[in-house]
Amino acid sequence: NPTGGVLEKDDILKIETCYKNMIDNKNNIDVFVDYDTEFHVLLCGASHNSLIINTMKASRHCFEKVVRGALIKSMTKNPRAIDVTIDFHGKILSALKEKNYRDAASAMKEHISYVNITVKYEM
């Protein structure tokens, strides 16, 4: 997988459940952001790389704060921002389910690039 770890079936199930919860809560931005953040935490966990996992654990609160602010700011410019986020996460999940790690990494880069280009959030 993109981080070099061994992706396990349980990892996919957790990520998929979180993704479904994102979709179910797309009209509640606070709950959506909680699941959005959890999606990223689960991706880090699926790497089975202790450096990545511990870095995310240490920065989770800051990460969530940035995601929340960026999403709110983005929605003022694009009311479909949550749908766009769901689409990016769906691409990542689909590629992981297919064990197509090259496409998963590409979708992750695309997601990060989109956020960097469309949202200039400053803490």
Salt bridges, closest charged atoms under 4 A:
ASP10 OD2 - LYS14 NZ 3.30
ASP11 OD2 - HIS48 NE2 2.71
GLU16 OE2 - LYS97 NZ 2.64
ASP30 OD1 - ARG68 NH1 2.99
ASP34 OD1 - ARG68 NH2 3.17
ASP36 OD1 - HIS40 NE2 3.34
ASP36 OD1 - HIS89 NE2 3.55
GLU38 OE1 - ARG60 NH2 2.81
GLU64 OE2 - ARG68 NH2 2.77
ASP83 OD1 - LYS26 NZ 2.89
ASP83 OD2 - ARG80 NE 3.92
ASP87 OD2 - ARG80 NH2 3.88
GLU110 OE2 - LYS91 NZ 3.35
